[in-house]
Amino acid sequence: MVVLPSEKEVAQLQPDFNALLNIPKVRGVIVSAPGEEVDFVSRCFFPKYAINEDPVTGSAHTLMTPYWAERLAKKKLSAWQISTRKGILGCELRNDRVLLEGQASTYLRGQIYLD
């Protein structure tokens, strides 16, 4: 996780995805900063998994929430992933758990049958 000083810097990032592919032992890069209208903002890049920029990354917020909760001295936080699609999340640090809330759309339904 990389923490930048401002939301504007996160929004203006133009990552070199080829360079990110070559970082050893790293699944991806999470970039975060204090938000202007929310507690924190982020963008998440995972080119090793063919996802240059993930639109809204719940798993990344389980990492960012404890960090921002400690830094801002609060347990309930508002977050905005400022990817092209964007997503707003409510994040709560509850003991050793992070609870996330937000809106989602179903994009796939299916069944898998195993012998």
Secondary structure, DSSP 8 states (H G I E B T S, - for coil): -EE-S-HHHHHT----HHHHHTSTT-S-EEEEEE-SSSSEEEEEEEGGGTEEEES--HHHHHHHHHHHHHHHT-SEEEEEE-SSS-EEEEEEEETTEEEEE--------------
